[in-house]
Amino acid sequence: MATSKADVIVLGAGMIGVSAALHLQARGRDVALVERRSAAGEETSYGNAGLIERSNIFPYTFPRDLPTILRYALNRAPEAHYHLSALPTVLPWLARYFRYGSPQAVMRTVAGAKPLIERSLVEHEALMDAAGAKHLLRRMGWIKAFRTKQSMDKVLADVARLKPYGLTVDVLDARQLAEREPHLMGEFTGAVHLRDPGFVVDPGGLVKAYAALLTARGGRFVSGDARTLREIPEGWSVEADNGTIRARDAVVALGPWSDDVFKPLGYRIPLGIKRGYHRHYGARGNAVLNHPVLDVDGGYLLAPMARGIRLTTGAEFARREAPPTPVQLTMAETTARSLFPLGEPIDATPWMGRRPCLPDMLPVIGQAGRHRRLWFDFGHQHHGFTLGPVSGRLLAEMITGETPFTDSAAYAAERFA
């Protein structure tokens, strides 16, 4: 079969990989984007809430209060579910995740996340402008709604922590919530409206628009198997459907499948998986949902996507390739129908995706460590869609020898050694 050359091989065509490829291309690199599927944005980047989460400075941490831990242990929490068969694999990772939830560790994570979060929306908008995809963006923020005073007080304490970061948050009473979302049903204590995040009505479509920009500018999108990556004297090679591709540098941006490549190369990075589900529904009558709305007490989110109202679930801890078990979605749908007049499902079956998570809730971005021309860009937990363009910029600056816009030490793979 034929052999072709590139400057950089990027493995994975989700939001992370496509964004890295675009930033490398903008700096003069000939990029081959390798993906096992026939199109970009078909995996984790497709099934999310569509938020460019400019306001989420503080990480999702493992709960440290006993009642919540007991609910999780008994599998009674709609926002979290686990497979008993997966516990031997999951528990060691959860123990490490718990340790990174200490106040000191959280503030280290905040310091690391802040430079990426602050530039997340502006970097997206730059790529949207270039890709002609700005029509997919809504500058509306999103809403967290509360059914109890206890849950509202807890989130208001979190909102107070955001004040030093210059973010705009509206605290709403029940009447003000009804004015912004007149078709919500049920009794609510109040809500908070986070105004700074962007919302994308077709997340998978946006990734495809970015990939189309890459190919329009001369980049290559090829089908291939990332697991065939091999070190060669001049750099790296990978087997694609149309032959072997060789390049000086290679980027692993495979999200939850990144360990399929880094483990055989000798790296022991604690990559965990949080699975999640979504399904689209119509709206009954003339009901309209104006913003993405999180039912804090119900543990699910509704988002007004181009395809319909998307119902998304919390985290499922299971083996990566275990068969889908959308019990959280079933629970959430029952509760969601009391929140908003959902119609019939649009999707024949629920969609399942996998979030790649590291225990400190920061990604790995930068040089692999043991191999000079191997680079990592994965582990963005719940914010891969948010952080793709800004992570791609940082990685491209590192690969091309530019001065990075921020210190990359917090994202080094060696921090887990």
N, C-alpha and C positions, 0 to 999 in steps of 0.2 A: 504493500500500500504506500501511498505518497507520504512524504514528510514535508511539513511546512514549518516556518519559523515565525516567532513573534518576540516582542520585547518582554511581555508579561503574560502569563497564563493566570486567569482569575477563575477559580473553581466555585461555582454556585451563582445562579441568576435570580436570587431573591433581591430584596431591596438593598441588602448590604453589598452583595457582589456586584450588582449593576451599578450602584453608586461609586464603588471603588474603581470599577472599570472606566466610568465616565471621567472621574477626576484624573486618573492616570493618562487617559487619552488626551485630556485638555492640556497636559504637560508634555505632550509630544511622544508618548509611548504607543507602540503598536500593540494592541490588546486583543487576546483571544479569550472570550468569555465562554466557559465550558459548563454545560448544564445537561442533566440526564433527561429532562423533559423537552418537549418541542417548543415551549414558549417560556418566557420569563414570568416570575411572580405567581407561580402555580401552587406553591407550598405555604410555608408559614406567613409569608408576606401577603397572601391572599385573604386569610381568615383572621382579621383583627378588627378592632373598633374604629379604625380609620383616623385615629387621633395622632396628630403631631404634638406630642405632649410637652409643650413648652413650660408647663407649670409643675411638672412632677420632679422636683429636685430631690425629694426624699425617697429612698428605695422602698419597695415592698419587702417587709421583713417577716420572719416567722413570729407568730404571736408569742407573747411572754406571760400572758395571764392564763391561769389554770382553767377557768371555765371554757375559754375558747379552745385551748389545747384538748380538753376532754371531748368537746363537740367534734373536733377534727378526728380524734382517736376513735370515736364511735361512728365515724362516717355519716354524721348527721348535719354537716354544714353544707349548704348549697354552693358556697364559694370554694370548697376544697373537697376532693374525693381521692381515695387511693385504692389500688389493687392489693389485696393481701399477699398475693404471690410475688409482688414486686418489692415487698418490704426488705428482704436481704440486700437488695441493691439500693433501695431508696433511703433507708434509715441512716447509713453512714453519711450520705450527702446531706440529709436533713439536719443531722447533728452539727455538721460544719456550718450549714446555713443558719442554724440557731445561734451559734457562737458569733457569727458576723452581725447578729442583731443587737449586740450590746451598744449602749449609747456612744462609747468611744469609737467602735467600729463603724457605726452608722454615720458619724460625722466625717470619718475618713472617706466613706463612700460618697457622701454629699460633696466633699471637696473634689473628688474625682469626677463625679457626674456633672457638676455645675458647668464647666467649660463646654461640654458637649450639648447639654440641654439648652444652654443660653443661645447657641447658634443653630439649633436644630431647625427652626422654622425658616430663618433667613437662608440657610443653605438649600432647603427644599424649594423655596420660592425661586432661587436662582436657576435650579434645574428645571422647574416647571416652566419658567419663562422660555428657556432654551428649547424645551420639548413641546411647547404649545399646549401645555396641560393645565394651565392656571384655572380653567373652567371647572376642574374637579375639586378645587379648594374652597372651603367655606371658612371665613374668619368669624366664627360664632362661639368658639369655646365649647364647654360641655357642662352638664349639670349633675350634681350628686343630690339625690332626694332622700329624705329621712322620714321614716314612719314613727320613730320614737325619739324622745328627748335625749335618751342615753346615747344613741348612735350619733345624733347631731352634735351633742357636746363633745364627743370624742373627735369628730372631724373638725369642729371649730378649733380645737386645740392644735390640730395639724395645720389649719389655716393660719393660726397665729405664728407658727414657725416660718411661714412663707413671707411674712412682712419684710424682713431685711433684704429680700431678693427682688423687690420692686414689682411684684406681680399683682394683677388686678383680680380681686375676688369679690363678688357680690353675695352678701348673706341675705337670703330671702325668707320671708314668712310664708305661710300657706297661701295667702291671697296673692302675693307677688309671684309665687311659683305658678299659680293658676293663670296669671296674666301672660307668663312666658310660654306655658304649655297648657293651653285651655282644654285639651282633650285627655289629660291625665285623669285617672279615676282614683278613688280611695281617699283615705285620710292621711295627710302628711303633716308632720310637725313643721317642716320647712325644708330649705335646700341651700346649697352654695353653688354659685355659677362661676366657674373658672373661665375667665374671659380671654386669656392669652393663647391657649392652644388653637391650632388649626384643625380642621376636620375635612377628610377626603372621602367623597361619596363612592369612590370605586378604588379601593387600595390596590387590588391586583391590576386594574387598568392603568394606574399611575406607574407601577413598575414596568409594565409593557411599554408605556410611552417613553420612559427613560431608556429602555433597551432599544427601542426604535431610533432614538436619538443617537445612541452609540453606533448602530449599523449605518445610519445615514451619514455619519461622519467618518465612515471607513473602518469601523471596528468589526470584528468577526464574532458571530454568535454560532456556536457549534455544539452538536450533541456529542456527548462522550461520557466516559466513566471516570469520575474523579479518583476512584480507588486505584487506578492504574498509574498514578503519579509516581515518577521515579527520578532520583537524582542522577544526572549525567555529568560528564566533565565540564560542559559549557553551561550547566544550570539544571534545568528540569524538563521532563517530557511527560506527556499524557496521551493516552490513546483516545482518539475521537472516531466517530463513524466514518469520516472521510480520510483517515490516516493519522499519523503521529504528528503531534505539535511539540516543538521544542522552543524553549525560551530561557532567558537568563534568570528571570524571577518568576516565582509562583506565589499566588495568594490563596489561602484556604479561607473561603467565606461560605461555608456549607451549613451554617446554622447548627441545627441539632444533629446533623450527620458529619460534623467536622471531625469527630473522634475516629471515624472510619479512615481518615487520612493521617491524623497526628499520632494516634496510638501505634500503628505499625512503624512509625519513624522514631519511636522511643519516648514520646512526650506523655507525661502523666498529669494532665490538666483536669481538675474535677468538674467536668461538664455534666450538668444535670438537665433533666427534661421535665417541663410542665406542659402537659397536653391540655387542649381546650377545644371547645365545640362552638359551632354557630349554625343558625338556620334562618332563612328569610321568610317573612310572612307579608301578606297583604294587610291593608287597614280596612276595617269595616266602616261603611257609610262614608262620610266626608272627613273622617279623622285624619289629622296631620300631626306628625311629631317634628318639632322645629329644631331640636338639638339632640345630640346623644345624651341619654339619661341613664345614670346608674342608680338602681334601687339598692341603696347601701344595705338595708336590712334583708333584702331578698337575695343578694349576692350575684346579680346578673346586670347586664347593660343592654339597652335598646338603642340602636343607631339608625337614622333615616338614610339608608343607602340608595343608590340608583336602582338596585335590583328589588328593593323592598325594605321593610323594617327588619334589620338584622338583630337577632337575639344572640348574645354571646355569653359564655359561661366563665366561671373561675378556673382554677387549676385542678388538673387530674394528675396524680402521681402514679405512673405505671411504666412498664417497659416500653421503650420507644415504639417498637413494632407490634405491640399487643393489639388484638382486635379492638375496635371502638366499643366503648360502653357509655353511651350518652345519657346516663342516669341524671346527671346534673341538668342537662338541657330539658329533660322531661319534667324535673322538679321546677325549673325556672319558668317553663312555659305556663304551667298552671298558675303560678304567682303573677307572671307578667300579664296574663289576661285580665287580672284584677287591677292592673296599673294602666293599661292602654288597650283600646278595642282592636286587638289583633284579629286578622282574618285567617284564611286557610294558609297552610304552608305553601310556599312557592317551590322550594327545593324538594325533590323526591325523598332524599335522605339527609340527615345532618352531616355537616362537614366537620372533619377533625384535623387539627394542626398541632404542632409541637413547638414550644418555646425553648430555646437554648439558654440555660441559666448557669451562672457561676455563683458560688456561695456568697461572695461579697457584693453581688448584684452590679458588678462592673464588667464591661467586655474585655476581651483580649484584643489589643490592637498593636501591631508592631512586629518586629523581627522575631522569628521563632526561637532563636538562641543557639541551638546546636547546629543549625544549617545557615550559612551566610545569606543565601538568596531565597530563603523561604520566609513568608510573611503570614501572619494570622490576623483575621478580622471576623470574630464570631463571639457568641455568648452575650448578646445584647438584651437578654431576658425579655421583659414585656415591651421593650422599646426599640426593637429592631426596625420597625417601620419609621419611628421617629428619628432614629439616629443614623440611618443609612448614609445620607449625603454628608453629614458632618464627620462621621467616621471615615468615609471614603476620602474626604479632603485631607484629614490628618494622616491617613496611611499613605496617600499619594505624596504628600510632602516629605514623609520619612523615606520612601523608596527613591524619590528623585533628588534627595539631598537638600531640599529647601529647609529653611528654619520652620519647624512646626508652630502652628498658631498657639499651641499650649504644650505644657510639659506632658510627655506621654508615659512617664514612669508609673502612674497609677494603673495603666492598662497592660503592663508588661506580663508576659507569660511566666516569667521567672518568679513572680510574687507568690506562686503556689509551690515553689520548690521545697 
